[in-house]
Amino acid sequence: MNPRPVGTYSGIPRWVVAIAAVGALFVLLPLAAMAARVNWAKFIPLVTSEASLTALGLSLRTAAASTVLCVLFGVPLALVLARGGFPGQRLLRSFVLLPLVLPPVVGGIALLYTFGRQGLLGRSLEVAGIQIAFSTTAVVLAQTFVALPFLVVSLEGALRSAGSRYEAVAATLGARPTTVLRRVTVPLVLPGLASGAVLSFARSLGEFGATLTFAGSLQGVTRTLPLEIYLQRETDADAAVALSLVLVAVAVIVVGLSYRRPAAGTRSSAPEKRVSP
Amino acid sequence: MTFTVDASVAARGFEVSLSLGPAETVAVLGPNGAGKSTLLAVIAGLLRPDTGRAQLDGKLLFDLQQGVQAGTWTAPHRRGTALLAQEALLFPHLSALENVAFGPRSAGVPKGEAREAARHWLAEVGAADLAARRPDELSGGQAQRVAVARALAANPQVLLLDEPMAALDIHAAPLLRRLLKRVLAGRRAIIVTHDVLDAYMLADRVIVMEQGRITEEGPTRALLRRPRSSFAAGLAGLNLVSGTVTSTGIRSAEGLEFAGLHDGPLGEGQAGVAAFPPSAVSVFLSEAHGSPRNSFKVTVTDLEPHGDQIRVRAGELSADVTPAASADLSLAPGLEVYFVVKAAAVAIYPA
């Protein structure tokens, strides 16, 4: 993660650098093309319109809630997957990571048949007076569903590269498993946990398909920023582009925060960040 | 009040039975893969043996019987068996002081009191000035000293040391060895080591492990003076030939006759060993005669420096010659020479 000191041998062939440059352009060029189409004169009114601000606020709130849920469920999942040894472990991992490759709209349908009025759990919840589908709660659930694997993957990688030797030493020093988790394991993988949480947040922020399917598009309730952008695109291309730029800016800030260099004191303890998607 | 352990791990071919007195330090020696670290892992509770039983001062660590599903198994944190590994493994996010305070804190000691205890143990290992440092600001030797303090602060009933000097440089190792000599005095400990010096300096008793079994054990000095296994002989720097006792010495399995001095009364035909130091062996290009000498033909396999001498290895046996003699004889691997040793330098004792 730290930049290589200037002047040391890198060993990268030039043609690799050339291809890497093309790859980087492939990502940057569309962003630049979009930025070029921004109607700067109307930019501020467009992004500060009531509908835009409502959508942005809803997006930030639901993404934050989803991130909390991801940490809550993702940390135990990653621990069990990285440290546990039980039959079906590989199968469990495959299923937990499934949302990474599943089309989000399929995830939305699956959630609908779970928490919808006629769903597996939805019917009982309905009896209890709880209705989830097409509510803000549904937005949070949809986002958590697609974002959870990001946290699990990056945290499991951090746990594996940290190894369990510190935990073993802590146990022989008399620390109970919960104490070991709190005072050794979690602090050791904190960089991995942080980057996983940030990725989950970013993924939640961009979630579209599952949200639309499971939560619908009600302004102020379930219409998050990506949904607002999609809706605006039909009627007002300028507004869609302006809001897209806002989303890009938020994403850049979020990713920038998670990949900045670790502070000096935590350098040696930071396990290699391994984020596959 | 003793510590006893009996354990077998079938998958590793491990089967060991061992007991320690209340203030006894035992050194475990043996080649790589002999099961030394397995022994520590079983005692610490990091590895579950197939069968066995261990008891520490009246507390049952485990009691696992063949075929019985639910045996007794005490979790590592309830055992009182602190483990000190080759690497210090200080928690990187905690200062040296907090690392040492970790054990007391885990035992429920209040923060301030735990820090006080940590300061005491840091002072005990001569690392009081390192209290505020982070592990990445410590040298290997300093980190290992802090790790010793951390292990002692947990107040273990058995201290397990797994080659604690192995990862240290030649300047740091002697310092840590002296420190261990001081803190292990009057303490129950098991130290796994490759270095015979550790056994001499730190241990009351030595155990030699080979292929998952204890092959030899006894008081350190006695064992190294009269080794019975080739591994212990190698540690003691002695040549060892095993065979059957004859009236004048010993006859090896290959039929070689060794004349030597019987160490106590020995019956002819019983199993025995002949031990002699490489310094007592002379090297000749042709067979030397004259009794009472042992002369046998060997092929040089290796030459290596040994202090200011050259150690000539020929299979299991070795001889020490001066560099000048080595040059005169044009010694090189593959050369056939005669090893000659005076009978008076060969000790014969029961295997």
Interface residues (C-beta under 8 A of the other chain):
Chain A: R165 Y166 A168 V169 A170 A171 T172 L173 G174 A175 R176 P177 T179 V180 R183 V184 P187 L188 L190 G265 T266 R267 S268 S269
Chain B: A44 G45 L46 A75 P76 H77 R78 R79 G80 T81 A82 L83 A85 L89 F91 P92 H93 L94 F102 G103 R105 S106 A107 R134 P135 D136 R150 A151 A154 P156 L160
